[in-house]
Amino acid sequence: MASRRSIGRFFALGYALALGVVQPAAARSSGAGQEAEPALGLAQLRWERGRYVAPDPSGRAVALTLDRELQVGVERLLGRARPAAGAVAVLDVVTGRVLALAERRGGRASLLEGRAVPAASLFKLVTTAALLERARLSPSYRVCTQGGQHGIARAHLSPPRGSAVCTTFAGALGHSRNAVYAQLVTEHLTREDLLQVALAMGFGASVQADFLAPFGSFTAPYNDLDFARAATGFEGSRLTPLGALQLAALIARGGRAPKMILVEPEVSGAPVPRAELGKPAVRAETARELARMMEVTTVSGTSAQVFTERATGRRYLGRLHVAGKTGTLGSSEADTTTSWFVGFAPSRRPRIAVSVLLENGGVWREKANEVARDVLRLYFARRGFRGVTDPTRAPGS
């Protein structure tokens, strides 16, 4: 017989789906909005006796899994980008160990300890999963559209008349074609479909980790135009950098998110185990298709130029394939523009996942995909991958 608690959770889930609101679990229980009480004092991170440490809620210093060389390099790369605020997180997707965490707050609340921002086009990963799973669309499915690069209007909800640009569903993700997604969700998805997949992939919960941090939230409107805008990432979805990291890691690990480990086990010298995987959020086949579609982003899509040297035409990461997704969205919140990149590499046999978020006004020094590219270069160059150059070292050194 089902317990009273499980029955209560069932009705709570049904109520959330009926409202079309998926909020962070910590926020729902405490009424704290997008913020959550951190389990570790990451703002007090320090190097001590050959390891990184941070205070736990009782004030006791605990050892962390952060990799010294990578952590220092990531901090340098984030500092070089000079965002108004930003965060970088790196995860070993095989073991679940968090390898690097860096942040610039710019006087705002911590991004690593709970502040969520617009998910922008990163939410297309959820919508893509829903279209693959619920509508059973093939990545080769062709769609023709007209306009919609910078916004969604009612005309984009149905196939255009007259001249149009046609692309595959796979190409639409890598090139972030908003009008394609607006048309596909209108024709093939219900709001309940999208809500259920968003819930399964982590929205409305804490990240799967040995520390407390919210994932993000999603609201699905009833109006068809507003629903299309939400499904393409223009409104209704918010993510934390660690939530975005889990989203990438979930796809990298075949649809099951690895539990993030930040607190170093007490037993030193013990073999590093493989990550504990959560329950399946999407089918393994869906995750594989998503990974292949994400490769388009760095090969011919929104990050192709960033991952290729302009002068020589060589790939910054050699023959290493990267699966990624970009997201950029302007906001009226203090006139802020949000720039995202999440991804993992190698795309066919993933080792690490990376999440980069930068917030700026009208002036940029670097975008999130540039920082993410150099984080990947830093990791793989120092592990001897052929053709990968170290971004922190001068050429020829």
KEFIFI-733920 format. One record per residue (C-alpha): z, y, x; residue in one letter. Coordinates in steps of 0.1 Angstrom, whole numbers, plus 5000, padded with zeros to 4 digits. Example, Ala and Ser with C-alpha at 12.3 -4.5 7.8 and 13.67 -1.06 7.14 Angstrom:
<pts>
507849555123A507149895137S
</pts>
This chain:
<pts>
500050005000M499150355013A502150565024S503150885006R502151075038R498650915039S498050995002I499151355008G496651385037R493951245015F494451504988F494851785014A491451685029L489851674995G491252024987Y489952165020A486452025013L486552164978A487352504992L484852475020G487452585045V488352385077V491152575096Q493052475127P495752225120A498352425139A497452735119A497652555086R501152435093S502452755107S500453025090G499553155124A495753225118G493753135149Q496653125173E498752815183A501952785202E500952675237P502552365252A502052485288L502452825303G498952845318L499353215325A501953115351Q499752865368L500552845406R499852625437W503052465449E503552185474R499952065474G499452075436R499052315407Y502052345385V502852535352A505952555331P506352325301D508152465269P511552385285S510652595316G510352285338R507452305363A505052015357V502151905380A498651945367L495451745372T493452055384L491251995414D492052265441R488652315455E486952325421L489652545406Q489352805434V485552795431G485552835393V487953125395E485653295420R482553235398L484353385368L485553675388G481953745400R480653755364A483154035356R483353975318P485554195296A487253855288A486153495295G487153145301A485852835320V487052475315A485752165333V486551805323L485951475339D484551285309V485150945325V488850975331T489651265307G491251475336R490951845333V489551955366L489552335363A490752615339L490052975346A490453285324E490053665323R491953815294R491054185295G494154275276G493454025248R495253715237A494653405257S491353215251L492752895268L495952905248E494452945213G492253245206R489153135188A485853335188V482553305169P480952965177A477453125174A474652875180S477052615194L477652525157F474052395157K475352095175L477352005143V474452085120T472151875142T474551585140A474751625102A470951625099L470651315121L473451125103E473351235067R469651325063A468451065088R465951315103L464151205134S464151435165P460351425163S460351565127Y458051875126R458952205109V456852525105C458552865103T457753235104Q460253475121G464053425120G464653475157Q467553725152H468553665116G468253455085I466753585052A465953415020R462253375030A463353135058H464952885034L461552735025S458252655043P456252975050P452853055035R450053155059G450453165096S453452985111A454952845143V455552475143C457952275164T459851955164T463451915154F464351835190A462652155202G464452355176A467852275191L466852345227G465152675218H467752755191S465252815163R467252975135N464652955109A464052585115V467752515108Y467852735078A464952545062Q466252205072L469752245058V468452395026T466152095020E468251815034H472051885035L474851955010T477752175020R480051865017E477751685043D478251965068L481952005061L482651635066Q480751625099V482551935111A485851775103L484851455121A483751645152M487051835155G487052145134F490352205117G492452015142A493952045176S491951935206V492651575217Q494851635247A498351595261D498851965255F498652175223L495452385217A493452445186P489852335183F488352585158G487652655121S484652645098F484052785063T481052665043A479852905016P478352794982Y475553044982N472352894997D471553185020L475153215032D475352845037F472152855058A473553135079R476752945084A474852625094A472952815120T476052975135G475753335123F479053325103E481853105092G482652915124S485052985153R485752785184L488152795214T486752725249P488752395249L487352305214G483852365228A484652145258L485751865235Q482551905215L480451855246A482651565258A482351395225L478551385227I478751285264A480950985255R478750845228G480351015198G484050955207R486051235223A487951145254P491651255254K492051545278M494751495304I496251805320L499651685330V499551465362E501151125356P504551085373E503450785393V501650915424S498950705440G498350505408A494650435401P492950685378V492350515344P489350565322R489950815294A491450705261E488750765235L489350895200G487950725169K484150765164P483151105151A479451035150V477450715156R476550635192A472950665184E473451015170T475251115202A472450975224R469851165203E471851485205L472151445243A468351415247R467751715224M470251915245M468251845276E465452065262V467852365266T467752345304T464252215309V462152435286S464552605262G466952895262T468352815297S465152695315A464753005336Q468453015345V468352655359F465152725379T464852935411E462453215403R461053245438A460452885446T460252715411G462752455423R465552335401R468952455411Y470352105405L467551915420G466651605399R469951615381L469451645344H471751865324V472351855286A473452195273G473652445244K473752815245T475153055220G474953435218T476353655190L477154015186G480254115166S481754425151S485154315167E485554585193A481754595197D481854255214T479054015223T479953655227T478053435252S478553055253W477352765273F478552405268V477052095284G477451795306F475751625336A474151405345P472951395310S472151015310R475350905328R477751195323P480551265348R481651615338I481551855309A481752225312V482552505287S481952875295V482653165272L482153525282L482853835261E481254175269N480054495254G476554625259G476554575297V476354235313W476654115349R476053745341E475753525310K477553205302A474652985311N474453135346E478153075353V477952715339A474952645361R476852755392D479952555381V477752245379L476252325413R479652365428L480852025416Y477751825425F476851995458A480351915472R479851555461R476551525481G474051515453F470551565468R468851895462G471952065447V472952385465T476452535466D476552875449P479552995469T477952935503R475153145519A471852965524P471652775556G475452775561S
</pts>
